[in-house]
Amino acid sequence: MRRRTLLAAPLALPFAAEAQQWPTRPIRMIVPYAPGATGDIGGRLYGEELGKALGQTVVVDNKTGAGGTIAMAELARAAPDGYTLGVIAQGLLVYNLGLYKTPGYDPFKDLIVLSINFSVANVLIVHPSNPAKTVADVVEQARAKKGDFTFSSGGVGTSHHMSGVLLEMRSGVKMTHVPYRATPAGIQAVANGEVAMGMYNMPTVVGLIKAGKLKAIAVTGERRSEQLPELPTMIEQGFKDFVVDTWLGFGAPAGLPPALVTRLNAEFNRITEEPGMRKKMLDQGMNIWPARSSEEATKFVRQDTDFWLPIIKESGATAE
């Protein structure tokens, strides 16, 4: 046994040395969203700051499609050497487990949750010409159309999709989900009147709302948003169990050396606390989360999975 240990030790030295020298080349950041989506905005903000801290370029690689499963499967297959990271989110690590029979990855076996850093509430939006003033008005419109009332999303398994599913469950009305390949296209469908409504992340719609190109009905957070303080929450409008505050953070392939897990967790948490970064995030409508270790973040994801999977199962929502 001692002989085996002595033989194995030299094999580990090159990798340990490489981990200590990391990074010596650019880092790839897989973003499972199209440019302009909340995950893309956050990924680029953090990627730029991480690159400055590490002295290497962080290259954003947008990989869209299939509810983010393509991107997450690619992240899971990457070498666990610290040169491939990815934006993770509630839809990718939680919703997809209930929506897809075979998502192509296991969040708890194939990936490491490095950190959870921020979240965003959604906004229920309709076309400016829509006379609805409250969520109850929108629900009545949906009830009158008996299933033909449409809502868009940036893809199956996104928080936009699950917000619509939750509204169906909480109101008892049936709607038709119209998924788009990317968030901007789904939002544009509401602005063009192609679909009746949508429920999108605050950073992606606040500008269009203020410009009068979209009409906001409610926000899905526990409290009102600083960006639209006059906009009531779903809870204020009578939907007591309706809170969607989508968390986002960063992940890596399973097998990443513990030293790099600790280093990256510390870097992402440090970036979050920088005054300039906090201002950028708040201006975008992002809610800043307190620092968590990788272990604490993973525990939170498991708890969130236990909460959402029964809801998804009860709704009957699926994805292929």
Buried (B, 14 or more C-beta within 10 A) or exposed (E): EEEEEEEEEEEEEEEEEBBEEBBEEEBBBBBBBBBBBBBBBBBBBBBBBBBEEBEBBBEBBBBBEBBBBBBBBBBBEBEBBBBBBBBBBBBBBBBBBBBBEEBBBEBBEBBBBBBBBBBBBBBBBBBBEBEBEBBBBBBBBBBEBEEEBBBBBBBBBBBBBBBBBBBBBBBEBEBBBBBBEBBBBBBBBBBEEBBBBBBBBBBBBBEBBEEEBBBBBBBBBEEBBEBBEEBBBBBBBEBEEBBBBBBBBBBBBBEBBEEBBEBBBBBBBBBBEEEEBBEBBBEBBBBEBEBBBBEBBBEBBEEBBEEBBEBBEEBEBEBE
